[in-house]
Amino acid sequence: MEEVETITDEIVNASFTNAFDLLIGNTDFDTLSNQDEFYLPKDYDDADTVLQYFEEIEDYDKCIQIRDRKI
């Protein structure tokens, strides 16, 4: 039987941070794949989903950067 990993707030934050970095061009899949492991949310390429997450945790600096990329 496969071990099921518990999704923690830390994993959720790491996945959305990775999605943010992909969206604004701070990283790419090659760089992420060189890590031991990395996480992405299901809709990692949906700017609105990523924006909503950072609004919920009140990281408005990232919100501004996402908003400016969408324009």
C-alpha positions as CSV (number, residue, x, y, z in Angstrom):
1,M,0.0,0.0,0.0
2,E,1.3,3.5,-0.8
3,E,2.0,5.9,2.0
4,V,-0.4,8.9,1.9
5,E,1.3,12.2,2.8
6,T,-0.7,14.6,4.9
7,I,-1.2,17.9,3.2
8,T,0.0,20.5,5.7
9,D,-0.2,24.3,5.6
10,E,3.6,24.2,4.8
11,I,3.1,22.1,1.7
12,V,0.1,24.2,0.6
13,N,2.2,27.4,1.0
14,A,5.2,25.8,-0.8
15,S,3.0,24.7,-3.7
16,F,1.4,28.1,-4.2
17,T,4.9,29.8,-3.9
18,N,6.1,27.5,-6.6
19,A,3.1,28.4,-8.7
20,F,3.7,32.1,-8.1
21,D,7.3,31.8,-9.1
22,L,6.3,30.0,-12.3
23,L,3.7,32.6,-13.1
24,I,5.9,35.6,-12.8
25,G,9.0,33.9,-14.3
26,N,11.2,33.5,-11.2
27,T,11.6,29.8,-12.0
28,D,10.8,27.2,-14.6
29,F,10.0,23.5,-14.6
30,D,13.6,22.5,-15.2
31,T,14.7,24.3,-12.1
32,L,11.8,22.9,-10.0
33,S,12.5,19.3,-11.2
34,N,16.1,19.6,-10.0
35,Q,14.8,19.8,-6.4
36,D,14.4,16.6,-4.4
37,E,10.7,17.2,-4.4
38,F,8.3,20.1,-5.2
39,Y,4.6,20.7,-5.1
40,L,2.2,22.6,-7.2
41,P,-1.5,23.2,-6.7
42,K,-3.9,21.6,-9.2
43,D,-4.5,24.8,-11.0
44,Y,-1.0,26.1,-10.8
45,D,-1.2,28.0,-14.1
46,D,-4.5,29.8,-13.3
47,A,-3.4,33.3,-12.1
48,D,-6.8,33.9,-10.5
49,T,-6.5,30.8,-8.3
50,V,-2.9,31.7,-7.2
51,L,-4.1,35.3,-6.6
52,Q,-6.9,34.1,-4.5
53,Y,-4.6,32.1,-2.3
54,F,-2.3,35.0,-1.6
55,E,-5.3,37.3,-0.9
56,E,-6.5,34.8,1.7
57,I,-3.1,34.7,3.5
58,E,-2.8,38.5,3.0
59,D,0.4,38.5,1.1
60,Y,-0.5,41.6,-0.9
61,D,3.0,42.1,-2.4
62,K,2.6,38.9,-4.3
63,C,-1.0,39.9,-5.2
64,I,0.3,43.1,-6.8
65,Q,2.9,41.2,-8.8
66,I,0.3,38.7,-10.1
67,R,-2.2,41.5,-10.9
68,D,0.5,43.4,-12.8
69,R,1.3,40.3,-14.8
70,K,-2.3,39.8,-15.8
71,I,-2.6,43.3,-17.2
